[in-house]
């Protein structure tokens, strides 16, 4: 979980009095999942949800 923060005002660096938080909406950090065909160890194939991190690391083999 995290927050999406909205700020308003001119920054001090630009000559203002600084930015202020006007609202903070909660949000969720979710993994980047892809629906792909995966080769199983027994030689078969199966479609499943796999994270892009696992695909890039070579933990699964795409068909």
ZALOMAR-322079 format. One line per field, with one value per residue (C-alpha): residue number from 1; residue in one letter; chain; x, y, z. Coordinates in Angstrom, 2 decimals. Example, Ala and Ser with C-alpha at 12.3 -4.5 7.8 and 13.67 -1.06 7.14 Angstrom:
# ZALOMAR-322079
nr = (1	2)
rest = (A	S)
kette = (A	A)
X = (12.30	13.67)
Y = (-4.50	-1.06)
Z = (7.80	7.14)
This chain:
# ZALOMAR-322079
nr = (1	2	3	4	5	6	7	8	9	10	11	12	13	14	15	16	17	18	19	20	21	22	23	24	25	26	27	28	29	30	31	32	33	34	35	36	37	38	39	40	41	42	43	44	45	46	47	48	49	50	51	52	53	54	55	56	57	58	59	60	61	62	63)
rest = (X	X	X	X	X	X	X	X	X	X	X	X	X	X	X	X	X	X	X	X	X	X	X	X	X	X	X	X	X	X	X	X	X	X	X	X	X	X	X	X	X	X	X	X	X	X	X	X	X	X	X	X	X	X	X	X	X	X	X	X	X	X	X)
kette = (A	A	A	A	A	A	A	A	A	A	A	A	A	A	A	A	A	A	A	A	A	A	A	A	A	A	A	A	A	A	A	A	A	A	A	A	A	A	A	A	A	A	A	A	A	A	A	A	A	A	A	A	A	A	A	A	A	A	A	A	A	A	A)
X = (0.00	1.06	-0.32	-0.70	0.08	-1.29	0.68	-0.28	1.71	4.93	8.17	10.61	13.25	11.03	10.41	7.23	6.44	6.62	4.26	1.52	-0.21	-3.86	-4.89	-3.38	-5.24	-4.32	-3.18	-1.78	1.53	0.79	3.14	3.30	1.56	1.32	-0.93	1.51	2.01	4.69	6.62	6.30	9.13	7.30	7.26	3.68	2.47	0.09	-1.24	-0.69	-0.18	3.54	5.29	7.57	10.32	10.18	10.21	13.26	15.08	14.56	12.54	9.92	10.29	7.84	6.51)
Y = (0.00	3.55	6.98	9.18	12.68	15.84	19.00	22.61	25.83	27.23	25.67	27.65	27.09	28.95	31.86	30.67	29.83	26.07	23.33	21.94	18.57	18.99	15.33	11.88	8.99	5.42	3.08	-0.45	-1.48	-4.53	-6.85	-6.58	-9.86	-11.26	-14.10	-16.33	-19.94	-21.60	-24.79	-27.19	-29.46	-32.59	-31.18	-29.92	-26.35	-24.34	-20.76	-18.95	-15.54	-14.80	-11.66	-9.88	-10.01	-13.83	-13.89	-11.59	-13.62	-16.80	-18.56	-19.61	-20.49	-18.99	-21.15)
Z = (0.00	-0.57	-1.37	-4.42	-3.16	-4.82	-4.16	-4.83	-4.77	-6.15	-4.93	-2.83	-5.49	-7.98	-5.61	-3.91	-0.30	-0.88	-1.96	0.27	0.20	-0.82	-0.84	-0.38	-2.01	-1.03	-3.78	-4.14	-5.65	-7.79	-9.69	-13.49	-14.44	-17.97	-19.18	-21.12	-22.18	-20.05	-20.77	-17.82	-16.57	-17.83	-21.39	-21.44	-21.77	-19.64	-19.72	-16.45	-14.88	-14.54	-13.37	-15.83	-13.21	-13.27	-17.11	-17.29	-14.60	-16.65	-13.94	-16.52	-20.20	-22.68	-25.51)
